[in-house]
């Protein structure tokens, strides 16, 4: 296999051509997946059920992290599961915006504030089953097993449950702000929310955000779980490989994946959305990522209120020359996007 430049020099030992034969123009032409019957009704019904559930937050302070006071909180998630998260409140004044900050399939070891404004209140939910806070709780911890948990039925499939958990995390953030003296000016239920998620977190965020009017914007970095028609057709080194191999033996599972396709959900977005996609990514194939971005573009064209801000990285899920510069620019761009989304909502 001959890799295209510059990836032949950057990743000479890669077993997969992470471009999958696509150039930028090809990727911009990848459509979102075909929408299955009942998609929107299913997600709206899940959201309606979730919004009525109190989070019953229990918090334990762990100390100051930069400009934020941090606690570990436990809250009620989908199905009554009690999950843990980090909560970070501005130390120097009331919050202007609340952020629900997802993570990749490696879980999360600690809060990370690179994309977070100083005056944001942030909940860092850790997906069911994943480390550090929720290892083994409600789902397997190994990504190749986690991504298949409950796949026999869309009502039990882990990706849908993890997306629903994000709505409960948003409720937990609102409840925690209500409990915190001086945590927010006014009613915490009126605080605009913004979503940030990378890889796994980008995919489940794309599934969750369109149905919840508390969110005024989102950043989805190298999002997973988009455009399953393209993803299932190619091998990869990420969790999608477990899905591909499973569907090869259980083709009926394709219907479940169709109902949890992030590119389809993206066509229902109604808020400004920044999507960061990679031209090379052996872990999350780029056509899946761009399928999500192109879904946002379709929503914008349809006049839903969505606005796509597309950023293109040289590569994803890998270290490469110039990565630090690209990421620094992306971090600043997300903070600026938060500001614009909040201003647009007021």
N, C-alpha and C positions, 0 to 999 in steps of 0.2 A: 504494500500500500504506500503510495506517495502522497504525503500531506501537502496542502497548499501553503505557500508563503503567507505570513511569517511563521505559521504554526509548525512548519517542519523544523524550524530552529528552536521554537519555544517548547514544543512538546514532542521531541523526536521519538520517545518511547510509547506514545499513546497507542493503544490497541484500536482506537476508533478515530476516524476523521470527524472531529467535533463540529465541522461545518455541515456535515451530511450532504455535501454537494450544493448547498444553498449559498447564493451571494445575497447582498443586502436587498437588492430589488426583488429577488425571489421571496425573501422572508417577508417583505412588506406586502406581498401578494397572497400570503397564506390566509385563507379565510378562517373565521371561527368555525367550530364544528357545527354540524346540522343540529338544530334544537329538537330534542325528543318531545313527544306529547307529554303534557302535564308538568313540564319543567318548572315554569314560573309558579303554578299553583302549589306544587310541592314545597318550594322554598318559602313562599308566602305563608303557608300553613305552619311550617316549622318556626318561622319567625314569630307569628302570632302567639304560638304556644310558649315560646321562650320568654317573650317580653313580660309575661305575667308572673314570672318566678322571681321571688326575692333572692338576693345573693347571700344574705346573712353573713356578712364579712366579719372575719376575726383577724386582727392585725397584731404583729409583733415587730417593734422597731428594731432596726439593725444598724442605724447610724447614718451619717452624712456622706453623700457621694457627690463631690463637686458642688453644684448649686441646688441639689435636691436632698431632701430627707427621705430615707428609704426604709420601707418595712417589708416583711414577708406577710402576705395576706392569704387566707384560705376562704374560698367562696364556693357557693353551690353552682354547679354547671349542669349540663344536659343529663337527664335521667337521675338527678339527685346526687351525682358524683361530686365529691368535695375535692377541688383542685387547689393547688397553691400557685402563687404568682408573686412577683415583686411589685410594689407600689412605690412610686417616687413623686413626692409633692414639692413644689418650689419652696425653697427655704426663705426667700426674701419677699414674699408677697403672694397675693391670690393668683390662681391659675387663669390664664387667658384662653386656653384650649386644653382638651383632654386627648391623650394619644393612647390607642391600643396598639402595642408594639409586638408583632409576631416574630418568629425565628425560623431558622432552617431545620432540616431533619436531624441535625446533630443535637437538637435541644438547645438549652441555654444554660451557661455556667454562672452568669451574673448579668445585671442590667448593663446596657450599652447606650450611651447618650449622644453618639455622633450625629444622629439625624434629629435630635430633640432640641427645641428652643428652651432657653432658660426658664421661661414662664409657663411651661407646659406641665400639667399633671399627667403622669404616665403609669399605665399598668402594663407590665411585661408578663403576660400569661405564658405558661409553659404547657404545651399540648399534653393531653392525657397520654400516659405511658412513657413520656420522654423525660430525659434528665435536664437539669439536676433535680428539680423540685418534685416532679411527678413520675419518676422512673417506676414503671410497672403498675401504675395506678390506672385502671380502666382500659389498658391496651398494652401490647408487647412493647418492649423498649428497643428492640433491634429494628432498624428502618425497613428492611426487607420483609419482616413479619408484620410490623405495624401497618404498612401500606395495604396489606391484604386483610386486616382484621375486620370481620363482619361483612365481607364482600358478598356473601350469599344473598343479601337483601339490602336495598338502598336505605331502608329504615335503620339498619344496624351498621352500615358501612362507616368505617372510622373517619374518612375524610368529611363526610357530612356531619358526623358528630363533632369533629374538631371545629368545623365552621360554626356550628350552633354554639359551641363553647365560647367563641369570640363574642357573641351577643351577651352571654352571661358575664364575660369579663368586662364588657362595657358597662353593664349594670353594676358590677362590683366597684368599678371606678367611681361611678356616680354615687353609690352608697357610701363609699369611703370618704369622698369629698364632703358629703353631707355630715358625716361624723367628725370630720377634722375641723377644729376651731380655726376660722380664718382661711380655710382651704380654698374657697372660691367666693368671688363676689356675686351675690344673688343666688338663685336656685340652681343647684348642680345639674338638674335635669335640663336646664337651658344652655349649659356649657357645650359649645360645638365640639364634636369628636372627630378625630382624624385617625386613619389607620396606616401603619407601616408594617410591611412584612417582606421577608426575603425567602426565595426558593419555596420550601414547603409553606412558609408563612405567607408568601406572595400568592400562592395558589388558593389556600383556604381563605385568605382575605378577599380575593376576587369572588369567591363563592358567597361570602358573608355580607360584604358591604352594600351590594345593590338593594337589599331588602330592608335596610335599617336606616330610617331617616335621621337618626342621631349623627350620622357621619356626614361631614361636609367635604371630605377629600381623602385621598389615599396615595401612597407610594407602594408599588409592587415591584420588587427587585428580582430579576431572573425567575419569574413565577413558574411554579410547577403545575401539573394537572390540567394543562390547556391542550386542546386539539388532539383528542385521543386517536382520531383516525391517523394522524401523522405519528404520534408517539408510539402507538402499538405496532407500527410498521418497521421500526428500527431498534437496534440494540442500544443500550446506554450503560453507564457505570453507576447510575443512581437508582432510586427506588422504582422508577418506571420499568426497570428490567424485571423486577419481581412481578409487576402487573402484566407485562408482555408475556412472560412465560406462563403465568396463571391463565390468562385468557386463551392462550394457544391450546390448553387442555380443557378449559371451561368457557367456551365461547359465549355462554349465556351471561357471563359477568360483564360483557361489553355493555349491556343495557344499564347496569348499575353505574359503570363509569360514565356513560353518556349523561346520566342525571347528576353527576358531580364533576362536570367538565367546566373548568374555569373560563375557557374562552366563550362558552355559551353564556355563563353568568355575566361576563364582562359586557355583553350587549345590553344588559339591563342597568348598567351603571348610570347614575344621574348626577354625579359630582366630578369636579376636576380630579383627574387621575394621572399620576406620573408612573410610567412603566419603563423600567430599565431592562433592556434585553441584550443578550450577548450574541456576537457573530459566531463564536466558537463555544461549545459547551458539550463535552462528552457525558456530563452528568444529567443535565436537563436539556434535551435536544432543542436547539434554537427555534425550529418551526412551532413547537409548542408554546414557547415564550412569546413569539411574535403573534401567534394565534390569539393570545390574550390581549396584546396591544391593539391588534386589528379589530378585536371585539369592542374595545373602547372606542376606536375610531368609528365603527359602525353605529354605536350608541350616539356619538356626537353628531353624526350625519343624520340620524333619525330625530334629532332635536330633543333628546331626553334630559338635557342639562349637563351631560358628560362633556368633558374637555380633555383630550389626550395631550399629555406632554411626554414625548418619547425620547429616551436617552439610549444610545447604543454603545455598549462596552465592547472592547476588543475580544474579551473572553469572559467566561463565567466558571465558577467552581474550580478555579485553578490560579496559581500564581504566575504572573507574566510581567515582562518589562512594561513600565508605565502604569501598572495597576494602582499604585499608591496615589498617583496624580489623578487618575480617573475616579477613584473612590472618594478622594477629598472633594473633588468637584461635585460628585453625586450627593455627598452628605450635605454640602452647602445648598445644593439645589433643592433637596427635600425640605430643609428648614425654610427656604424661601417659598416653596410651594405650600407649606403649612400656612405661612403668613397670608398668602394670596387667597387660599381657600377659606380661611377664617374671615378675611375682609369681604370676600364675595358673599358670605352667608349672612352678614349683618346688615 
